[in-house]
Amino acid sequence: MSTFRTATHRKQLQAVGATDDNTVIERFHGKIPEREEYQRLKNHWLKPGDTLVIYDLEALGGKRSARQELQYYREHDIHVKIVNIPTTTIDHLDNPEISNMILDTVISTLDYVISHEIERTKKHQTQGVDRIRDKPAWNNYGRPQIQLPANYDEVMQRWTRGDITAAAAMGLTGLSRTTFYRLAHQYKNGGIGV
């Protein structure tokens, strides 16, 4: 698959073996499953031993989906050349193991970047929580606690006896399905007393 927006991209793709007759051009958006041309290319055209040339790793979506796509191609013996990662564009026809090793390195690098971003995000979240913990804003932090309706105990007793359905109990209490069942579980286990 080749995606290009300018003549420069086209020339760069051609320099590593892409030709106009075997180029798929698709408007880029991040959701891989919704990309019809890409899915056709991946699932019907590419066969083991073929080479996929893309201009940019982002053509395979975000980091996580790009990692999954590269892993798929690695497992299906499809070589991938990424123009803006020059080491992937070198032909190793005499030794395909080198191409596989380079692709494995790209996948490992993506694994590292993804895990590093997750750690950094968690660290920033923890720091943000720690900063407001001793401030008045802490009292309003998080999801507000659910206020039980005045008729909750009566309705729950009727529901647990089987006098009314869960749907009727939800309607009488005004609780959403998820909230109703979460509170019902606590109610049955003695976690909620009204």
DRENGUVEX-855485 format. One line per 5 residues: number of its first residue (from 1); their letters; for each residue x, y, z of N, C-alpha, C. Coordinates in nm, 2 decimals. Example, Ala and Ser with C-alpha at 12.3 -4.5 7.8 and 13.67 -1.06 7.14 Angstrom:
DRENGUVEX-855485
1	AS	1.32/-0.57/0.78/1.23/-0.45/0.78/1.32/-0.33/0.78  1.28/-0.22/0.71/1.37/-0.11/0.71/1.29/0.00/0.79 .
//
This chain:
DRENGUVEX-855485
1	MSTFR	0.08/-0.12/0.00/0.00/0.00/0.00/0.09/0.12/0.00  0.06/0.22/-0.08/0.13/0.34/-0.08/0.04/0.46/-0.06  0.07/0.55/0.02/-0.02/0.66/0.04/0.07/0.78/0.02  0.04/0.87/-0.07/0.12/0.99/-0.09/0.03/1.11/-0.11  0.08/1.23/-0.06/0.00/1.35/-0.07/0.07/1.45/-0.17 .
6	TATHR	0.20/1.43/-0.19/0.27/1.52/-0.28/0.35/1.45/-0.38  0.41/1.52/-0.48/0.49/1.45/-0.58/0.62/1.40/-0.51  0.67/1.47/-0.41/0.79/1.42/-0.33/0.76/1.28/-0.28  0.65/1.26/-0.21/0.62/1.13/-0.16/0.61/1.03/-0.27  0.55/1.06/-0.38/0.54/0.97/-0.49/0.68/0.92/-0.54 .
11	KQLQA	0.77/1.02/-0.55/0.91/0.99/-0.59/0.98/0.90/-0.49  0.96/0.93/-0.37/1.03/0.85/-0.26/0.97/0.71/-0.26  0.84/0.69/-0.28/0.79/0.56/-0.29/0.84/0.48/-0.41  0.85/0.55/-0.52/0.90/0.49/-0.64/1.05/0.45/-0.62  1.12/0.53/-0.55/1.26/0.50/-0.52/1.29/0.37/-0.45 .
16	VGATD	1.19/0.32/-0.37/1.20/0.20/-0.30/1.12/0.08/-0.36  1.07/0.10/-0.49/1.01/-0.01/-0.56/0.86/0.00/-0.58  0.79/0.10/-0.53/0.65/0.11/-0.56/0.63/0.17/-0.70  0.53/0.11/-0.77/0.49/0.16/-0.90/0.35/0.20/-0.90  0.31/0.29/-0.99/0.18/0.34/-1.00/0.07/0.23/-1.02 .
21	DNTVI	0.11/0.13/-1.09/0.01/0.02/-1.12/-0.02/-0.07/-1.00  0.07/-0.07/-0.90/0.04/-0.15/-0.78/0.03/-0.06/-0.65  -0.02/0.06/-0.67/-0.02/0.15/-0.56/-0.17/0.17/-0.52  -0.20/0.17/-0.40/-0.33/0.19/-0.34/-0.33/0.33/-0.27  -0.41/0.42/-0.32/-0.42/0.55/-0.25/-0.55/0.56/-0.18 .
26	ERFHG	-0.54/0.59/-0.05/-0.67/0.59/0.03/-0.66/0.71/0.12  -0.77/0.78/0.14/-0.77/0.90/0.23/-0.74/0.84/0.37  -0.64/0.91/0.43/-0.60/0.86/0.56/-0.69/0.89/0.67  -0.72/0.80/0.76/-0.78/0.82/0.89/-0.74/0.70/0.97  -0.74/0.72/1.10/-0.68/0.63/1.20/-0.74/0.50/1.22 .
31	KIPER	-0.87/0.48/1.18/-0.94/0.35/1.21/-0.91/0.25/1.10  -0.82/0.16/1.13/-0.78/0.06/1.03/-0.90/-0.02/0.98  -0.99/-0.07/1.07/-1.10/-0.16/1.02/-1.19/-0.09/0.92  -1.20/0.04/0.93/-1.29/0.12/0.84/-1.23/0.15/0.71  -1.11/0.12/0.68/-1.04/0.15/0.56/-1.06/0.04/0.46 .
36	EEYQR	-1.15/0.06/0.37/-1.19/-0.05/0.28/-1.07/-0.09/0.18  -1.01/0.01/0.12/-0.90/-0.02/0.03/-0.78/-0.09/0.10  -0.75/-0.04/0.22/-0.64/-0.11/0.30/-0.68/-0.25/0.33  -0.80/-0.27/0.38/-0.85/-0.41/0.41/-0.84/-0.50/0.29  -0.88/-0.45/0.18/-0.88/-0.53/0.05/-0.73/-0.57/0.02 .
41	LKNHW	-0.64/-0.47/0.03/-0.50/-0.49/0.01/-0.45/-0.60/0.11  -0.47/-0.58/0.23/-0.42/-0.67/0.34/-0.47/-0.81/0.32  -0.60/-0.82/0.31/-0.67/-0.95/0.31/-0.68/-1.03/0.18  -0.67/-0.96/0.07/-0.69/-1.03/-0.06/-0.57/-1.02/-0.15  -0.50/-0.91/-0.15/-0.39/-0.89/-0.25/-0.26/-0.94/-0.21 .
46	LKPGD	-0.22/-0.90/-0.08/-0.09/-0.94/-0.03/-0.08/-1.09/0.00  0.03/-1.15/-0.05/0.06/-1.29/-0.02/0.19/-1.30/0.04  0.22/-1.42/0.11/0.35/-1.44/0.17/0.46/-1.41/0.06  0.57/-1.34/0.10/0.68/-1.31/0.01/0.66/-1.18/-0.06  0.54/-1.12/-0.05/0.52/-0.98/-0.11/0.59/-0.88/-0.03 .
51	TLVIY	0.60/-0.76/-0.08/0.65/-0.64/-0.01/0.55/-0.53/-0.01  0.52/-0.48/0.11/0.43/-0.36/0.13/0.52/-0.24/0.15  0.49/-0.14/0.07/0.57/-0.01/0.08/0.47/0.10/0.13  0.50/0.16/0.24/0.42/0.27/0.29/0.52/0.39/0.31  0.46/0.51/0.30/0.54/0.63/0.32/0.58/0.65/0.46 .
56	DLEAL	0.48/0.63/0.55/0.49/0.67/0.69/0.42/0.56/0.77  0.48/0.54/0.89/0.42/0.44/0.98/0.28/0.48/1.02  0.25/0.61/1.02/0.11/0.65/1.05/0.01/0.60/0.96  0.05/0.55/0.84/-0.05/0.50/0.74/-0.11/0.37/0.80  -0.05/0.31/0.90/-0.10/0.19/0.96/-0.18/0.23/1.09 .
61	GGKRS	-0.21/0.36/1.11/-0.28/0.40/1.23/-0.19/0.45/1.34  -0.25/0.45/1.46/-0.17/0.50/1.58/-0.07/0.39/1.61  0.01/0.42/1.72/0.12/0.33/1.76/0.07/0.19/1.78  -0.04/0.17/1.86/-0.09/0.04/1.89/-0.13/-0.04/1.77  -0.21/0.03/1.68/-0.26/-0.04/1.56/-0.15/-0.07/1.46 .
66	ARQEL	-0.05/0.03/1.45/0.07/0.01/1.37/0.15/-0.11/1.42  0.16/-0.13/1.55/0.23/-0.24/1.60/0.16/-0.37/1.57  0.03/-0.37/1.58/-0.05/-0.49/1.55/-0.04/-0.53/1.40  -0.04/-0.42/1.31/-0.04/-0.45/1.17/0.10/-0.50/1.13  0.21/-0.44/1.19/0.34/-0.49/1.16/0.36/-0.63/1.20 .
71	QYYRE	0.31/-0.66/1.32/0.31/-0.80/1.37/0.24/-0.90/1.28  0.13/-0.86/1.23/0.05/-0.94/1.13/0.14/-0.97/1.01  0.20/-0.86/0.95/0.28/-0.88/0.83/0.40/-0.97/0.86  0.46/-0.95/0.98/0.58/-1.03/1.02/0.53/-1.18/1.02  0.42/-1.21/1.08/0.37/-1.35/1.10/0.33/-1.41/0.96 .
76	HDIHV	0.29/-1.32/0.86/0.25/-1.37/0.73/0.36/-1.36/0.63  0.48/-1.34/0.67/0.60/-1.33/0.58/0.58/-1.23/0.47  0.52/-1.11/0.50/0.51/-1.00/0.41/0.61/-0.89/0.45  0.70/-0.86/0.36/0.80/-0.76/0.39/0.74/-0.62/0.39  0.79/-0.53/0.48/0.73/-0.40/0.49/0.85/-0.30/0.48 .
81	KIVNI	0.83/-0.21/0.39/0.92/-0.10/0.37/0.85/0.03/0.41  0.91/0.10/0.50/0.86/0.23/0.55/0.95/0.34/0.50  0.91/0.42/0.41/1.00/0.52/0.35/1.07/0.61/0.45  0.99/0.66/0.55/1.06/0.75/0.65/1.13/0.67/0.76  1.15/0.54/0.75/1.24/0.47/0.83/1.34/0.40/0.74 .
86	PTTTI	1.44/0.47/0.70/1.53/0.42/0.59/1.58/0.28/0.60  1.61/0.23/0.72/1.67/0.10/0.74/1.57/-0.01/0.69  1.44/0.02/0.69/1.34/-0.08/0.64/1.34/-0.09/0.49  1.40/0.01/0.42/1.39/0.02/0.27/1.50/-0.05/0.20  1.60/-0.09/0.28/1.72/-0.16/0.21/1.68/-0.30/0.17 .
91	DHLDN	1.70/-0.34/0.05/1.67/-0.47/0.00/1.77/-0.57/0.06  1.72/-0.68/0.11/1.80/-0.79/0.17/1.76/-0.92/0.10  1.75/-0.92/-0.03/1.70/-1.03/-0.10/1.78/-1.16/-0.08  1.91/-1.14/-0.06/2.00/-1.25/-0.03/1.99/-1.31/0.11  1.94/-1.22/0.20/1.92/-1.27/0.34/1.79/-1.20/0.40 .
96	PEISN	1.68/-1.26/0.38/1.55/-1.21/0.43/1.55/-1.20/0.58  1.63/-1.27/0.65/1.63/-1.27/0.80/1.67/-1.13/0.85  1.75/-1.06/0.77/1.79/-0.92/0.81/1.67/-0.83/0.80  1.59/-0.84/0.70/1.46/-0.77/0.69/1.37/-0.80/0.81  1.36/-0.93/0.84/1.28/-0.97/0.96/1.33/-0.91/1.09 .
101	MILDT	1.47/-0.91/1.10/1.53/-0.85/1.22/1.50/-0.70/1.23  1.51/-0.63/1.12/1.48/-0.49/1.12/1.33/-0.46/1.16  1.24/-0.54/1.10/1.10/-0.53/1.14/1.08/-0.56/1.28  1.14/-0.66/1.34/1.13/-0.69/1.48/1.18/-0.58/1.56  1.29/-0.51/1.52/1.34/-0.39/1.59/1.23/-0.28/1.59 .
106	VISTL	1.17/-0.26/1.48/1.06/-0.15/1.47/0.95/-0.19/1.57  0.91/-0.32/1.57/0.80/-0.36/1.66/0.84/-0.35/1.80  0.96/-0.38/1.84/1.01/-0.37/1.97/1.02/-0.23/2.02  1.06/-0.14/1.92/1.06/0.00/1.95/0.92/0.06/1.98  0.82/0.01/1.90/0.69/0.06/1.93/0.64/0.00/2.06 .
111	DYVIS	0.67/-0.12/2.10/0.64/-0.17/2.23/0.69/-0.08/2.34  0.82/-0.05/2.33/0.88/0.04/2.43/0.81/0.17/2.43  0.79/0.24/2.32/0.72/0.37/2.32/0.58/0.36/2.38  0.51/0.26/2.35/0.37/0.24/2.40/0.38/0.23/2.55  0.46/0.14/2.60/0.47/0.12/2.75/0.52/0.24/2.82 .
116	HEIER	0.62/0.31/2.75/0.67/0.44/2.81/0.56/0.54/2.82  0.48/0.55/2.72/0.37/0.65/2.72/0.26/0.62/2.83  0.23/0.49/2.85/0.14/0.44/2.95/0.19/0.48/3.09  0.32/0.45/3.11/0.38/0.48/3.24/0.38/0.63/3.26  0.42/0.71/3.16/0.42/0.86/3.17/0.28/0.91/3.20 .
121	TKKHQ	0.18/0.86/3.14/0.04/0.91/3.16/0.00/0.88/3.30  0.03/0.75/3.35/-0.01/0.72/3.49/0.07/0.81/3.59  0.19/0.84/3.56/0.27/0.92/3.65/0.21/1.06/3.66  0.17/1.12/3.54/0.12/1.25/3.54/-0.02/1.25/3.61  -0.10/1.15/3.59/-0.23/1.14/3.66/-0.21/1.14/3.81 .
126	TQGVD	-0.11/1.06/3.86/-0.08/1.05/4.00/-0.04/1.18/4.05  0.05/1.25/3.98/0.10/1.38/4.02/-0.01/1.48/4.03  -0.10/1.47/3.94/-0.22/1.57/3.94/-0.31/1.54/4.06  -0.33/1.42/4.09/-0.42/1.38/4.20/-0.34/1.43/4.33  -0.21/1.40/4.34/-0.14/1.44/4.46/-0.14/1.59/4.48 .
131	RIRDK	-0.14/1.67/4.37/-0.14/1.81/4.39/-0.27/1.87/4.45  -0.38/1.80/4.42/-0.50/1.86/4.47/-0.55/1.79/4.59  -0.48/1.68/4.64/-0.53/1.60/4.75/-0.55/1.69/4.88  -0.46/1.78/4.90/-0.47/1.86/5.03/-0.54/2.00/5.00  -0.61/2.01/4.89/-0.67/2.14/4.86/-0.82/2.12/4.87 .
136	PAWNN	-0.90/2.23/4.88/-1.04/2.22/4.88/-1.10/2.15/4.76  -1.04/2.16/4.65/-1.09/2.09/4.52/-1.10/1.94/4.54  -1.02/1.88/4.64/-1.02/1.74/4.66/-1.16/1.69/4.69  -1.24/1.77/4.77/-1.37/1.73/4.81/-1.47/1.71/4.69  -1.44/1.77/4.58/-1.52/1.76/4.46/-1.46/1.67/4.35 .
141	YGRPQ	-1.35/1.60/4.39/-1.28/1.52/4.29/-1.35/1.39/4.27  -1.35/1.35/4.15/-1.41/1.22/4.11/-1.56/1.22/4.08  -1.61/1.11/4.06/-1.76/1.10/4.03/-1.84/1.12/4.15  -1.94/1.20/4.14/-2.03/1.23/4.26/-2.10/1.10/4.31  -2.11/1.10/4.44/-2.17/0.98/4.49/-2.32/0.98/4.46 .
146	IQLPA	-2.38/0.86/4.43/-2.52/0.85/4.40/-2.60/0.86/4.52  -2.70/0.95/4.51/-2.80/0.97/4.61/-2.91/0.87/4.59  -2.93/0.78/4.69/-3.04/0.68/4.68/-3.18/0.75/4.69  -3.27/0.71/4.60/-3.40/0.76/4.61/-3.47/0.73/4.74  -3.57/0.81/4.78/-3.64/0.79/4.91/-3.71/0.66/4.91 .
151	NYDEV	-3.75/0.61/4.80/-3.83/0.48/4.80/-3.74/0.36/4.77  -3.61/0.37/4.78/-3.52/0.27/4.74/-3.54/0.14/4.82  -3.54/0.15/4.95/-3.55/0.03/5.04/-3.68/-0.04/5.01  -3.79/0.03/5.00/-3.92/-0.03/4.97/-3.92/-0.11/4.84  -3.87/-0.04/4.74/-3.87/-0.10/4.60/-3.78/-0.22/4.60 .
156	MQRWT	-3.66/-0.21/4.67/-3.57/-0.33/4.67/-3.63/-0.45/4.74  -3.70/-0.42/4.85/-3.77/-0.53/4.92/-3.87/-0.60/4.83  -3.95/-0.52/4.75/-4.05/-0.58/4.66/-3.98/-0.66/4.55  -3.86/-0.60/4.50/-3.79/-0.67/4.39/-3.73/-0.80/4.44  -3.67/-0.80/4.56/-3.60/-0.92/4.61/-3.71/-1.03/4.64 .
161	RGDIT	-3.83/-0.99/4.68/-3.93/-1.09/4.70/-3.99/-1.14/4.57  -3.97/-1.07/4.46/-4.02/-1.11/4.33/-4.15/-1.05/4.30  -4.20/-0.95/4.38/-4.33/-0.89/4.35/-4.32/-0.80/4.22  -4.20/-0.75/4.19/-4.19/-0.66/4.07/-4.07/-0.71/3.99  -4.06/-0.67/3.87/-3.95/-0.70/3.78/-3.83/-0.60/3.81 .
166	AAAAM	-3.72/-0.63/3.76/-3.61/-0.54/3.77/-3.63/-0.41/3.69  -3.70/-0.43/3.57/-3.73/-0.31/3.49/-3.83/-0.22/3.56  -3.92/-0.28/3.63/-4.02/-0.20/3.71/-3.95/-0.13/3.82  -3.86/-0.20/3.89/-3.78/-0.14/4.00/-3.69/-0.02/3.95  -3.63/-0.04/3.83/-3.55/0.07/3.78/-3.64/0.19/3.75 .
171	GLTGL	-3.76/0.17/3.70/-3.85/0.28/3.67/-3.90/0.35/3.79  -3.92/0.27/3.90/-3.97/0.33/4.02/-3.86/0.41/4.10  -3.74/0.36/4.08/-3.63/0.43/4.15/-3.56/0.54/4.07  -3.58/0.53/3.93/-3.52/0.63/3.84/-3.37/0.60/3.82  -3.32/0.48/3.85/-3.18/0.44/3.83/-3.16/0.38/3.70 .
176	SRTTF	-3.04/0.40/3.64/-3.00/0.34/3.52/-2.98/0.19/3.54  -2.98/0.11/3.44/-2.97/-0.04/3.45/-2.83/-0.07/3.52  -2.72/-0.01/3.48/-2.59/-0.04/3.54/-2.59/0.00/3.68  -2.64/0.12/3.72/-2.64/0.16/3.85/-2.73/0.08/3.94  -2.85/0.04/3.89/-2.94/-0.04/3.96/-2.88/-0.17/4.00 .
181	YRLAH	-2.82/-0.24/3.90/-2.76/-0.37/3.94/-2.63/-0.36/4.02  -2.56/-0.26/4.01/-2.44/-0.24/4.10/-2.49/-0.22/4.24  -2.59/-0.13/4.26/-2.64/-0.11/4.39/-2.71/-0.23/4.45  -2.78/-0.30/4.36/-2.86/-0.42/4.40/-2.76/-0.53/4.46  -2.64/-0.54/4.39/-2.54/-0.64/4.44/-2.50/-0.60/4.58 .
186	QYKNG	-2.47/-0.47/4.60/-2.43/-0.42/4.73/-2.54/-0.44/4.83  -2.67/-0.41/4.79/-2.78/-0.42/4.88/-2.80/-0.57/4.93  -2.79/-0.66/4.83/-2.80/-0.81/4.87/-2.69/-0.85/4.96  -2.57/-0.80/4.95/-2.46/-0.84/5.03/-2.45/-0.75/5.16  -2.55/-0.67/5.18/-2.55/-0.59/5.31/-2.46/-0.47/5.30 .
191	GIGV	-2.42/-0.43/5.18/-2.33/-0.31/5.17/-2.41/-0.18/5.17  -2.53/-0.19/5.15/-2.62/-0.07/5.14/-2.73/-0.08/5.25  -2.73/0.01/5.34/-2.84/0.01/5.43/-2.91/0.15/5.42  -3.04/0.14/5.42/-3.12/0.27/5.40/-3.18/0.30/5.53 .
//
